Amino acid sequence: MVQPELVVCLGATAAQAVCGPAFRLTHFRGELLPAPPTIKDTVGAECRILATVHPSAVLRAPDRESAYQEFLDDLKVAAHALG
C-alpha cells in the first residue's frame, strides 16, 4: 500500500479526481487539507492534500511572472509540510 505524506494535485481536474467533483481549486488552492474520506483507505489517514494550478496554466497566464510566483508559493507550502 502506498502511504504518502502529501499528495499534490496539479490542476482542477486532478484535484476533483482526488477530492470529488464539488472541489473548487479557486477556493482551496495552496491550502493543506486532510485526505478526503473517499481515499483515506488508499493513501492512509495521515495523508494531506495540496492543490495548485497545472503548470501549463502558468504558461497560458497573461502575467506569467506573477502566475509562476504564485505556483512556486504553493510548492513552498508543500515543501514546508514535508519538513
KELUM-122449 format. One record per residue (C-alpha): residue number from 0; residue in three letters; x, y, z. Coordinates in pm, 1 decimal. Each point is the difference from the previous one (the first is absolute). Layout:
// KELUM-122449
(NUM, "ALA", (X, Y, Z))
...
// end
This chain:
// KELUM-122449
(0, "MET", (0.0, 0.0, 0.0))
(1, "VAL", (126.7, 344.3, -89.2))
(2, "GLN", (-12.1, 235.1, 299.3))
(3, "PRO", (118.5, 344.7, -109.9))
(4, "GLU", (25.4, 287.0, 245.6))
(5, "LEU", (-126.6, 244.2, -260.5))
(6, "VAL", (-178.2, -16.8, -333.8))
(7, "VAL", (45.8, 306.0, -221.6))
(8, "CYS", (-278.7, 35.5, -254.0))
(9, "LEU", (108.9, 195.3, -306.4))
(10, "GLY", (-313.1, 160.9, -140.2))
(11, "ALA", (-371.9, -6.1, 63.7))
(12, "THR", (-54.3, -329.8, -180.9))
(13, "ALA", (251.4, -180.6, 220.6))
(14, "ALA", (-136.2, 165.1, 313.9))
(15, "GLN", (-356.7, -96.1, -86.3))
(16, "ALA", (107.0, -357.5, -73.7))
(17, "VAL", (148.0, -22.6, 350.1))
(18, "CYS", (-236.7, 220.7, 201.2))
(19, "GLY", (-327.0, -34.2, -190.3))
(20, "PRO", (-183.1, 196.4, -268.8))
(21, "ALA", (-108.0, 276.4, 238.0))
(22, "PHE", (363.0, 97.9, 71.5))
(23, "ARG", (86.2, 351.7, -117.2))
(24, "LEU", (365.3, 77.7, -63.6))
(25, "THR", (-66.1, 374.1, 22.8))
(26, "HIS", (-120.6, -45.1, 356.7))
(27, "PHE", (259.8, -246.0, 136.4))
(28, "ARG", (311.4, 71.4, -207.5))
(29, "GLY", (319.1, -17.8, 205.6))
(30, "GLU", (-172.1, -125.9, 317.4))
(31, "LEU", (98.3, -319.3, 178.0))
(32, "LEU", (-309.7, -212.9, 35.1))
(33, "PRO", (-55.2, -338.9, 161.0))
(34, "ALA", (-48.3, -288.7, -239.5))
(35, "PRO", (-369.9, -36.8, -80.1))
(36, "PRO", (-176.6, -308.0, 137.5))
(37, "THR", (-34.7, -144.4, -350.3))
(38, "ILE", (376.9, -58.8, -30.1))
(39, "LYS", (112.1, -41.7, 362.0))
(40, "ASP", (-1.8, -379.1, -37.6))
(41, "THR", (233.1, 32.3, -298.7))
(42, "VAL", (248.0, 264.1, 121.3))
(43, "GLY", (-35.9, -24.4, 375.8))
(44, "ALA", (-173.3, 219.2, 255.0))
(45, "GLU", (307.8, 216.3, 59.8))
(46, "CYS", (33.8, 110.3, -363.1))
(47, "ARG", (-69.8, 359.5, -93.3))
(48, "ILE", (-99.9, 155.6, -330.9))
(49, "LEU", (125.4, 320.0, -160.7))
(50, "ALA", (-155.1, 123.8, -322.2))
(51, "THR", (154.8, 252.7, -233.0))
(52, "VAL", (-27.5, 98.5, -363.7))
(53, "HIS", (130.9, -220.7, -274.7))
(54, "PRO", (339.8, 124.2, -122.0))
(55, "SER", (-144.0, 57.8, -347.7))
(56, "ALA", (-231.1, 262.0, 150.8))
(57, "VAL", (308.2, 202.2, 89.7))
(58, "LEU", (106.6, -3.4, -364.3))
(59, "ARG", (-344.7, 117.1, -113.4))
(60, "ALA", (-34.0, 274.3, 262.7))
(61, "PRO", (-1.7, 361.3, -119.7))
(62, "ASP", (250.0, 86.8, 274.7))
(63, "ARG", (231.6, -301.3, -2.6))
(64, "GLU", (237.6, 138.8, 259.0))
(65, "SER", (-274.4, 50.1, 256.3))
(66, "ALA", (-159.5, -336.1, -79.0))
(67, "TYR", (338.0, -172.1, 30.9))
(68, "GLN", (65.9, 164.8, 336.5))
(69, "GLU", (-340.4, -110.2, 130.9))
(70, "PHE", (71.4, -354.6, -120.8))
(71, "LEU", (337.0, 3.6, 178.3))
(72, "ASP", (-168.3, 128.4, 316.6))
(73, "ASP", (-235.3, -299.6, -10.7))
(74, "LEU", (293.7, -238.0, -43.1))
(75, "LYS", (174.8, 163.0, 295.2))
(76, "VAL", (-302.7, -86.4, 213.5))
(77, "ALA", (43.0, -361.6, -111.4))
(78, "ALA", (373.5, 4.5, 75.1))
(79, "HIS", (-57.8, 152.1, 342.2))
(80, "ALA", (-265.3, -262.5, 79.0))
(81, "LEU", (252.4, -274.2, -70.5))
(82, "GLY", (257.2, 145.7, 233.1))
// end
